[in-house]
Amino acid sequence: MSWLTEDDLATSNADLLKKLSYPPSKDHNPKLAKVEDEILEHWKDFSHFCNYVADKDPDAGKRFYDLDEANYFDLMGAVTRPGFRPHYDRITPYLARANLRIKDLEIIAITPECGYATAHQNYYGTAADGEPFNLTYRTTSVMRKVDGLINAGTLKSEPGFEPAVDAQVLFGTDHFKVTDDMKYVTIDVKAALKNEDGTTISYAYTGHIEITPAFGLILTGSPEAKTTDFGHVFTHITFETGAPNFKSLETSRFVGASRFIVSEGGKGPVIETKISKIVKG
């Protein structure tokens, strides 16, 4: 079997299995095929990062790891938790001018939130000190799906808007995915709200975020991250509720413009969204 880049891997895990040099495992669960496809996209994104992004922005690769939770065992020895973050900060810039090739990648989902992958990797290039390197090794990666949990927030309408809303977030999830060209993040947020009168409202939005330099600092958790301006994050917003006096929220169309607020000391970010109702002109 020949080496593959992210462009050659496949568009689905089912197609990827056809590229194996040996029979696929019997542990693949058809009910978890979508999860395996999501893990494949993670691998393709990581390969794209190594081949095209790492030498320009090594911190962009931090999103592929739970830096403070990871245990890592590779050619350089064992890196135990919580030591992976300084390991990444040292090794990734040093080996950033590199190319990554993969073969015999097999992805197996265990649950809707967890899976693992085995593969051969060939990582080669020129180190920061000018020394060439060419590393070929077997890898096994254990991955879990992480959605941002939302457990705080408010939604308050402007004076004069009907129906008036003054609600608190009860719970929610925030799922995002970086596009293949690493230029945008797609977001999918769902939350349950409780209005001051006790009404429960379901709140959801989808959208795209341009990965500007300012947002890139936030995405990678940089201590240099700052509050962003409005103008780069736009969303489509929907509401659902069983309360008759809030039914107009369901039948109206709303769009949002957002920014990220980073507090002093780099804490956050908090997302602030201005929501507008679309009306006939």
N, C-alpha and C positions, 0 to 999 in steps of 0.2 A: 504494500500500500504506500502511496506517495504522501508527502507532507502536505498539509492543508493550511491555508490562511483563513481569516474570517469570511472572505468572499467565497471560499470553496466549501465551507463546513456543511451547509444545507439550510433549507428554509423551515424544516421541521425535524424533530428527533426521529420520526419514522424514516425519513430519507437518510438521516445521518447513520442510522443503524445499517443501512445497505453499504456503507463505506467501510465497515469494519473488516479486518482481515481474518476474523474468526466469528463463529456464530454468536448472536446476541444472547444475553442472559435471559433465563426464564422468569426473572423477577419483575419484568416490566408489566405494569398494571395499566390496561387500556383506559381505565377510569381516570388515571393520573397523566394521560398523554399531554394535556395542556400544561401541566406543571413542568414536565420534561421540556416542552417547547420554551417555556419561560427561562429555564436554566440554560438552555442552548443560547438564547438571546444574551444572557449574562456572559457566557463564554465568548460569544462573538464581540460583545462590547469590550470585554477585557483584552481580547486579541487586537482589536482596533486601537485601543489605548496604547498597548505595547508597541505597535508598529508605526503609529502616526502621531501620538499625542505626548508620550512620556518624555521625549527629549525637550519639548517645548513647555510642558506643564506637568511635572512629575506628581504634584499634589493631586491632580485630577483622578489618579488611580486609587485614592483612599476610599472612594465610595464603594469599591468592590470588597472591602473588608470591614468586619467589626473589629476595629484596631485594638481596642482594649480587652477584647474577649478572646481573640484568636490565639490558638496554639499552632505553631508552625514548625515543620520538620523538613529540611531540604538539604542540599549539598553542603550548606554552610553550618549544619548542625541543628540542634533544637533551639527554638525561640519560644519560651513559655510565657504564658500570660502573667503580667500585663506588658511584656517586653516587646510586642510586635510593632508598636507605634515608633519607638526610636530606631528599631531595625529597619522599618520601611523608610524613615527619613534619611537613613545612612545609605542603604543599598540601592534604592530606586533611582535617585539622581546619578549615582555612580555608574549604573548599568542602563541608563536611559536611552542611549543611542544604540538601539537594538531592534531585532526582528524576532517574532515568535511564530513558530510553525507547530502544528499539532497533527497527530494521527492516532487512529484507534481510540477516538473519544467516545465513550459510552456513558450516557446519563441515565440514572435510575432514580425516579421519584419514590420516596418512601411514604410520605403523607402529603396532603395539599400544601404544607408549609416547609417541607424538608426533603432533601435528596442528596445524592452524591454522584461524583463523576470520576472515572479513571481515564487516563490518556498517557501517551508519550508526548513530551514537549521538546522542541529544539529551540534554544534561546541563544542567539548569537549576535555579535556586533562589536563595537569598540567602546571600552570603558572611558570614564572621564579622564583618566591619566594617560590615555592613548594606547593602552594595552588591548589587543584583540581577545575576545573570548568566544567560546562555542561550547555550550552546555546541552547535553541530551540526557533526559532522565524520565523516569516513570513518576506520575503524580496521581494522587487520590485527594479529591477535595470534597469536604462535607459542607453543605450550604443550607441555610434556612432563609425563608422568605420573611422580610421585615417590612411591614407597613408602619408608617408613623401613627402612633395612637394619639388621638385628640381627646383630652380630658378637661379642657378649659377653653373659655372664649365667650363672647357675647355677640348678639345681633340686635341692633337697635335702629329703628326707622327714623328718618328725619321728621321734624315737626310738620304736621299737616298731611303726612302720607297716611293713606287708609288702605287696608287696616293697619293700625298702629302695632308695631312689634317691639317688644323689649324682652328678649329671651336670653337664656343661659345655655351653653352647650352642656349636654349630659355626657355624651360619649361620641366617638367617631373614629374614622380611619382616614389616612392620607396615603395613597399609593402613587408612586411616581416612577417613570421610566425614561432613561436617556435615549434619544434617537440614535440611529446607527452612525450618523455623521457627527455626533457629539455637539450639535449646535442648539438643540432644544431639549427640554424636559416636558413630557406629557404628564399631567396630573389628574387624579380622579379622587375626589374627596366626598365622603358621605358622613353626615352627622345627625344626631337627634338633639333637638332643642326643646326647652321647656319655657313657654312664655310666662310672663308675670301673673296671668290669670289662670295658669295651670294647663293651658293648651299645649299639646305635644305637636311639634312640627318637624318633618323630615326635610333636611337641607342637603343639597348635593350640587357639586359643580365639577366641570371638566375644563381643561384648557391646555395651553402651551406656554412655556416659559423660555425665552431666549437666554442662552447661557452667555451672558455678558461677562466681562472681567470681574465686575462687582458681584454678580451672582455666583460666579465660579469660586470666589473666596468663601461665600456662604456655604456652597455645596460641599466644599472640602473641609469645612470646619476651621478655616484659617483664623488665627487671632487678629489678623488685619481686616477682617470683614467689617463692613460698615452698612448702615441703613441705606437702602436703595430708593430710587425715585419711582414714582408711578410712570407707566409707559412701556413696560416690557412684559407685563403679566396680564393677560386678558382671559376671562372665563365665561362659560355659559352656565347659568344657575337655574335650578329648579327647586320647587317646594311641593310637599305633599302633606296633607292633614285631613283629619276627619271632622274638624270643627267648621260648621257652616259659615261662621263669620270670617274665616280665613281662606275660604275656597277660592277667592279671587287671586290668591297667590299661585294656585295651581294652574289657572288658565291664562295668566299673564306671562310675558317673556321678560327675562332679566339677563343683563350682562354685568360683569364685574371687572374692575381694574384694581390691581393689587400691588403692594410693595412689601418688602421685608424690613422689619425693624430689629436692629441689633442694639441691645442696651449697652451701657458702659461696662467694660470688662469683657465684652465679647459674648455675653449671654444671649440666648435666643437661638434662632430668630423667631419673632412673632410676625404673623402675616396680617396685614391690615387691608381690607377690601372695601372699596366704594361700589355699591350696587346701584344700578340704574334700571328703571323700567322702560321698556321700549313702547312708545306710543305713536299713533299716527300723526304725521306732521301736517 
